[in-house]
Amino acid sequence: MKSLLTFLAVLSLPAFALAATIHVPADQPTIQEGINAASDNDTILVADGHYYERLNLLTKSILISSEILLDGDTSHIANTIIDADTNVLGASDTGSVIYAWNSDDRTNEAQIRGFVLQHGVGGAEGCVKAWLCDLTFSHCVIANNSGVALLRSAVNLAFDSCTISACPLGFDADSWIVQSSCEFTGCKLDSIPFYAPRVDIRFIGSTVLRSPIAISGFSHFVAKGSHISDCSIGVIDECWLEVDNSEIYDTDIDFWNGDISIVSSVLDGALTLHGTTRTTVAGSTLNGQLRCGYFSSHYLDFTNSIVISTDSSLTTCDSKTTVVLKADCSDFVFADPNWWDACECCVFDTSNVFSLDPLFCDTSANDFTLSSLSPCLPEHNGCSVLIGALGVGCEGVLCGDVTGNQIVDIDDIVYMICWVFHTGCAQPANLGQADVNCDAKYNLLDIVYLVNYVFAGGAVPCAECPL
């Protein structure tokens, strides 16, 4: 009876509880032979070494890992290399490092963890070639692969804590690609061109550098907690662009037809809208160019945001162009200060909107934090909220702060009167702080300027305070 119960208990165990661990090279001499011997849910544990192999996953749901799985030591990554070098392996029908091409209706789920994957080649493949499978790469370095990754039909590709370079990622453009996704979490990507029709691309806590990105056809582009720099992003055909708590620098976005959401983010570059678009921007900073294309229809909603545009107008009006701009508690600065009146096809619904220099700390260094005197700070605007994505980032010398307490207020006015009229106050510790109007003189005009700023909402003291 006891033996029967034990037998039944074993039968009731989940599949992963019965899974085996195959050690390479202790149990099998190569990783591929480990895959050949494995069953679903098995683990193939690979010792440090340089393995010249092209892996075929054989439609199996398995985990292939370096010894990072045992101790979490990331040095195993650089020391465990899967190399598809044709100079060693010769030519092949597929030059991919990882090949997972299912021919039946079964979708396998495989994981690759803790390797360098390199020297995949091929015009329509390269580092990865996959069809009808879910693949997860974690803690991998994917580099020096000359081909693209060909991903077709219900493929979900996820990268976690990976570094990817010199390996173009492409997506076969046949019309039958649907419900596919590609997600990068905590990854660094450098010089990776993306072409992704009808495919979702998500960057979560990742860094993307020098990479042209093109998506189309009911796709979803997401950047959350990510840094994107020196890229170009093209989005067409009813897509969704979502940027949340991210910083995008030196990057132009060309967007055709669809929805855009930008929240708590910095976008430095041109944002050009075409076709029919709906754009929502909240608590964000846009610097560069905002342009709505003609022969099109656009709805824009800005809240607590800064918009700096080098263009002199929002759009070129024609009989088929309409722009509805709703804005609340936002700072809009265009090259032409009369751009509001010049836009005949625009409908404005605004409140608490102004056009003042936000006093960024240093845009040449991509520093869009604010000076302590910025009109976008809660204490300096009528909404009493932070306008833009970033708060105070540079203190330095505040013009007008002759008392030296990092606040420009009535105490500074009193001190200026006392000093200018020689009634007992010493010269300010930094004389430049007293040159409130930036004329290199220290007199009654500075006092008047300061009074107007403190009590009447006048212009801020000299933006570049002489030291």
C-alpha positions in Angstrom: 0.0 0.0 0.0 2.8 2.4 0.9 4.5 1.7 -2.4 1.3 2.5 -4.3 0.9 5.8 -2.5 4.5 6.8 -3.3 3.9 5.9 -6.9 0.7 8.0 -7.1 2.5 10.9 -5.3 5.3 10.8 -7.9 2.7 10.9 -10.7 1.1 14.0 -9.2 4.3 16.0 -9.2 4.4 18.9 -11.7 6.5 18.4 -14.8 9.3 20.8 -13.6 9.7 18.7 -10.4 10.7 15.7 -12.6 13.0 17.7 -14.8 16.6 16.7 -15.2 19.8 18.7 -15.3 22.2 17.9 -18.1 25.8 19.1 -17.5 27.9 20.1 -20.5 30.6 18.8 -21.0 30.3 16.4 -18.1 27.2 14.6 -19.2 27.2 15.5 -22.9 30.2 16.8 -24.8 28.4 19.7 -26.6 25.5 21.9 -25.9 23.6 20.6 -29.0 24.0 17.0 -27.8 22.6 18.2 -24.5 19.6 19.6 -26.3 19.2 16.4 -28.2 19.1 14.4 -25.0 16.8 16.8 -23.1 13.1 16.6 -22.6 10.7 19.5 -22.0 11.5 21.4 -18.7 15.0 20.1 -18.5 18.0 22.3 -17.7 21.2 22.2 -19.7 23.9 23.6 -17.5 27.0 24.7 -19.4 30.5 25.0 -17.8 32.7 27.9 -18.7 34.3 27.5 -22.2 34.3 28.6 -25.8 31.7 26.5 -27.7 31.8 26.6 -31.5 28.2 25.6 -32.2 25.0 26.5 -33.9 22.1 25.5 -31.6 18.8 24.0 -32.8 16.3 24.0 -30.0 14.3 21.2 -31.6 10.9 22.7 -30.5 11.7 21.9 -26.8 10.8 24.0 -23.8 14.1 24.0 -22.0 16.5 26.2 -20.1 20.1 26.5 -21.4 22.3 28.4 -18.9 25.9 29.0 -18.0 26.9 28.5 -14.4 25.5 31.9 -13.6 22.4 29.8 -12.7 24.4 28.3 -9.8 26.0 31.3 -8.1 24.8 34.4 -9.9 28.4 35.3 -10.8 28.2 37.5 -13.9 31.8 36.7 -14.9 30.4 33.4 -16.3 28.8 35.4 -19.1 32.1 36.5 -20.7 33.6 33.1 -20.0 30.9 31.0 -21.6 30.7 31.8 -25.4 28.5 30.2 -28.0 30.2 31.0 -31.3 28.7 30.3 -34.8 31.9 31.3 -36.6 31.7 29.9 -40.1 35.6 29.9 -40.3 35.5 27.1 -37.7 32.1 25.4 -38.4 31.9 25.9 -42.2 28.8 26.9 -44.2 25.3 25.8 -43.1 21.7 26.1 -44.2 21.3 28.4 -41.2 24.1 30.5 -39.8 22.2 31.5 -36.7 23.6 31.1 -33.2 20.1 30.1 -32.0 17.6 28.4 -34.3 14.1 27.6 -33.1 11.9 27.0 -36.1 8.8 24.9 -35.2 6.9 23.2 -38.0 3.8 22.1 -36.0 1.1 24.0 -34.0 3.0 23.5 -30.7 4.6 26.7 -29.3 7.7 26.0 -27.2 9.1 28.2 -24.5 12.9 28.3 -24.2 15.3 30.3 -22.1 18.9 31.2 -22.8 20.8 32.6 -19.8 24.3 33.9 -19.2 26.2 33.6 -22.5 28.0 35.5 -25.1 26.3 34.8 -28.4 28.4 35.8 -31.4 29.2 35.4 -35.1 25.8 34.5 -36.4 25.5 35.2 -40.1 22.9 35.3 -42.9 20.8 37.7 -44.8 17.5 36.7 -43.3 18.7 35.3 -40.0 21.8 35.8 -37.9 21.9 35.7 -34.1 18.4 34.3 -33.8 16.0 32.7 -36.3 12.7 31.7 -34.8 9.2 30.7 -35.7 6.3 29.7 -33.5 8.1 29.9 -30.2 8.6 32.0 -27.1 12.3 32.8 -26.4 13.7 34.6 -23.4 17.3 35.8 -23.3 18.7 36.9 -19.9 22.1 38.2 -18.8 23.5 37.6 -22.3 25.9 39.6 -24.5 24.8 39.4 -28.1 27.4 40.9 -30.3 29.2 40.7 -33.7 26.4 39.0 -35.5 26.2 40.1 -39.1 22.7 39.0 -40.0 19.3 40.0 -38.7 17.0 38.1 -36.4 14.1 36.6 -38.4 11.1 36.3 -36.1 7.8 35.0 -37.6 4.3 34.2 -36.5 3.3 34.4 -32.8 6.9 34.8 -31.6 7.4 36.5 -28.2 11.0 37.5 -27.8 12.1 38.9 -24.4 15.6 40.2 -23.4 16.4 40.7 -19.7 19.6 42.4 -18.6 21.3 41.9 -21.9 23.8 43.9 -23.9 23.2 43.9 -27.7 25.4 45.4 -30.3 26.4 44.9 -34.0 23.4 42.7 -34.5 20.5 44.1 -36.5 17.1 43.0 -35.3 14.6 42.7 -38.1 11.1 41.3 -38.4 9.9 39.5 -41.6 7.4 41.8 -43.2 4.9 39.1 -44.5 1.3 40.2 -43.7 0.6 37.2 -41.6 2.7 38.3 -38.6 0.3 39.1 -35.8 0.4 39.2 -32.0 4.1 39.2 -31.7 6.2 41.2 -29.2 9.8 42.0 -28.5 10.6 43.3 -25.0 13.9 44.5 -23.6 14.2 44.9 -19.8 17.3 46.4 -18.2 19.2 46.0 -21.4 21.7 48.1 -23.3 21.4 48.3 -27.1 23.9 50.0 -29.4 23.7 50.5 -33.1 20.7 48.1 -33.6 18.5 49.0 -36.6 14.9 47.8 -36.0 12.3 47.2 -38.7 9.1 46.0 -37.0 5.9 45.8 -39.0 2.9 44.7 -36.9 5.2 43.9 -33.9 5.2 45.5 -30.5 8.5 46.8 -29.2 9.0 47.6 -25.5 12.0 49.1 -23.8 11.7 48.8 -20.0 14.6 50.3 -17.9 16.8 50.1 -21.0 19.4 52.2 -22.8 19.2 52.5 -26.6 22.0 54.3 -28.5 22.5 55.1 -32.2 19.7 52.9 -33.4 17.2 53.7 -36.2 13.8 52.3 -35.2 10.9 51.8 -37.7 7.5 50.3 -36.7 4.3 50.1 -38.6 0.9 48.5 -38.8 -1.1 48.5 -35.5 2.1 48.2 -33.5 2.8 49.5 -30.0 6.1 51.2 -29.2 6.8 51.6 -25.4 9.7 53.2 -23.5 9.4 53.1 -19.8 12.1 54.2 -17.5 14.5 54.1 -20.4 17.2 56.3 -22.0 17.2 56.7 -25.8 19.9 58.8 -27.5 21.1 59.6 -31.0 18.3 57.5 -32.6 15.5 58.0 -35.1 12.0 56.7 -34.6 9.6 56.3 -37.4 6.0 55.2 -36.7 3.3 54.7 -39.3 -0.1 53.2 -39.9 -2.3 53.3 -36.7 0.3 52.7 -34.1 0.6 53.6 -30.4 3.7 55.4 -29.0 4.0 55.4 -25.2 6.8 57.2 -23.4 6.7 57.1 -19.6 9.4 58.3 -17.2 12.0 58.2 -19.9 14.7 60.5 -21.4 15.0 60.7 -25.2 17.9 62.9 -26.5 19.1 63.9 -30.0 16.3 61.8 -31.5 13.7 62.8 -34.0 10.2 61.1 -34.1 8.2 61.0 -37.3 4.7 59.8 -36.5 1.9 58.9 -38.9 -1.6 58.1 -37.8 -2.2 56.9 -34.2 -2.0 57.8 -30.6 1.0 59.2 -28.6 1.3 59.4 -24.8 4.3 61.2 -23.2 4.3 61.2 -19.4 7.0 62.5 -17.0 9.6 62.4 -19.8 12.1 64.5 -21.7 12.0 64.5 -25.5 14.9 66.4 -27.1 14.4 66.4 -30.9 11.8 67.0 -33.5 8.3 65.5 -33.1 6.6 65.6 -36.4 2.9 64.5 -36.7 1.2 63.4 -39.9 -2.2 62.1 -40.8 -4.7 61.8 -38.0 -3.0 61.9 -34.6 -4.0 62.1 -30.9 -1.2 63.3 -28.6 -1.3 63.5 -24.8 1.6 65.1 -23.0 1.7 65.4 -19.2 4.5 66.6 -16.9 7.0 66.4 -19.7 9.6 68.5 -21.4 9.7 68.8 -25.2 12.7 70.6 -26.8 13.5 70.9 -30.5 10.6 71.1 -32.9 6.9 70.4 -32.7 5.3 70.3 -36.1 1.9 69.1 -37.3 1.8 68.1 -41.0 -0.6 69.6 -43.4 -3.6 67.8 -45.1 -4.1 66.2 -41.7 -6.0 66.3 -38.4 -4.4 66.6 -35.0 -5.6 66.7 -31.4 -3.0 67.7 -28.8 -3.5 67.8 -25.0 -0.7 69.3 -22.8 -0.7 69.4 -19.0 2.1 70.7 -16.8 4.5 70.6 -19.7 7.3 72.6 -21.4 7.3 72.9 -25.2 10.3 74.6 -26.8 10.1 74.6 -30.6 12.6 76.0 -33.1 9.8 76.3 -35.6 7.9 79.5 -36.1 4.5 77.9 -36.3 2.7 74.7 -35.3 1.5 73.8 -38.8 1.0 75.0 -42.4 -2.7 75.6 -42.7 -4.7 74.4 -45.7 -8.3 73.5 -46.4 -7.9 70.0 -45.0 -5.8 70.7 -41.9 -7.2 71.1 -38.4 -5.3 71.3 -35.1 -7.0 71.3 -31.8 -4.6 72.2 -29.0 -5.7 71.9 -25.4 -3.2 73.1 -22.8 -3.2 73.7 -19.0 -0.4 75.0 -16.8 2.2 74.8 -19.6 5.0 76.8 -21.0 5.1 77.2 -24.9 8.0 78.9 -26.5 8.1 79.0 -30.3 10.6 80.8 -32.6 7.9 83.2 -33.5 6.2 84.6 -30.3 3.0 85.3 -32.4 2.6 81.8 -33.6 -0.7 81.5 -31.7 -2.3 84.2 -33.9 -0.6 83.0 -37.1 -2.3 79.5 -37.0 -5.6 80.0 -38.8 -6.6 76.3 -38.7 -5.8 75.9 -35.0 -8.4 75.8 -32.3 -7.0 76.6 -28.8 -8.4 75.7 -25.5 -5.9 76.9 -22.9 -5.6 78.0 -19.3 -2.6 79.1 -17.3 -0.4 79.0 -20.3 2.6 81.3 -20.7 5.6 81.8 -23.0 8.8 82.3 -20.9 12.3 81.0 -21.0 12.2 77.9 -18.7 15.8 78.5 -17.7 17.1 75.0 -18.3 20.5 74.4 -16.6 22.5 73.3 -19.7 20.8 72.1 -22.8 24.1 71.6 -24.6 24.8 68.8 -22.1 21.3 67.4 -22.3 20.6 68.9 -18.8 16.9 69.9 -18.8 16.7 70.5 -15.1 15.7 74.0 -14.0 17.4 77.0 -12.5 16.1 78.0 -9.1 14.5 81.1 -10.8 12.6 79.1 -13.5 9.0 80.2 -14.0 8.2 76.5 -14.3 8.8 75.9 -10.6 5.7 75.7 -8.4 6.7 78.8 -6.4 7.0 80.8 -9.6 3.8 80.0 -11.6 0.1 80.5 -11.1 -0.6 76.8 -11.0 1.7 76.1 -8.0 2.9 72.9 -9.8 6.1 71.7 -11.4 5.9 72.3 -15.1 8.1 70.0 -17.2 9.7 66.7 -16.4 12.5 67.8 -14.1 12.9 70.0 -11.1 15.8 72.2 -9.9 19.2 70.9 -11.0 21.5 73.9 -10.9 22.0 76.4 -8.1 25.1 78.4 -8.9 24.9 82.1 -8.2 21.3 83.5 -8.1 21.2 87.0 -9.4 19.3 89.1 -6.9 20.1 86.8 -4.0 22.3 89.3 -2.3 21.6 87.8 1.1 23.1 84.5 -0.1 20.3 82.2 1.1 19.4 80.8 -2.3 16.0 82.6 -2.3 15.2 85.9 -4.1 12.6 87.7 -1.9 11.9 90.9 0.0 14.9 90.5 2.2 17.1 90.9 -0.9 15.3 94.1 -1.8 15.8 95.5 1.7 19.5 94.6 1.6 20.0 96.1 -1.9 18.5 99.4 -0.7 20.7 99.4 2.3 23.8 98.7 0.3 23.2 101.0 -2.7 22.3 104.0 -0.6 25.2 103.4 1.8 23.1 103.0 5.0 25.3 100.4 6.7 25.1 97.1 4.7 28.3 95.6 3.4 28.9 94.8 -0.3 27.4 91.4 -1.2 29.9 88.5 -0.9 29.5 87.9 -4.7 29.1 91.3 -6.4 27.6 89.8 -9.5 24.5 88.9 -7.5 23.6 92.6 -7.3 23.6 93.1 -11.1 20.0 92.1 -11.3 19.4 93.6 -14.8 22.7 92.5 -16.3 24.0 95.9 -17.2 27.3 95.6 -15.3 26.2 98.4 -12.9 24.8 98.4 -9.4 22.2 101.1 -8.8 18.6 102.0 -8.4 17.6 100.3 -11.6 18.6 96.9 -10.1 16.3 97.7 -7.1 13.4 98.6 -9.3 14.0 95.4 -11.4 14.0 93.3 -8.3 10.9 94.9 -6.9 9.0 94.2 -10.1 10.2 90.6 -10.1 9.3 89.8 -6.5 5.9 91.7 -6.3 4.6 92.1 -9.8 5.7 88.9 -11.6 8.2 90.7 -13.7 11.1 89.2 -15.6 13.5 87.0 -13.7 16.9 88.5 -12.7 19.8 88.2 -15.1 19.8 84.6 -16.5 23.6 84.6 -16.7 24.7 86.2 -13.4 28.2 87.6 -13.7 30.5 86.2 -11.1 
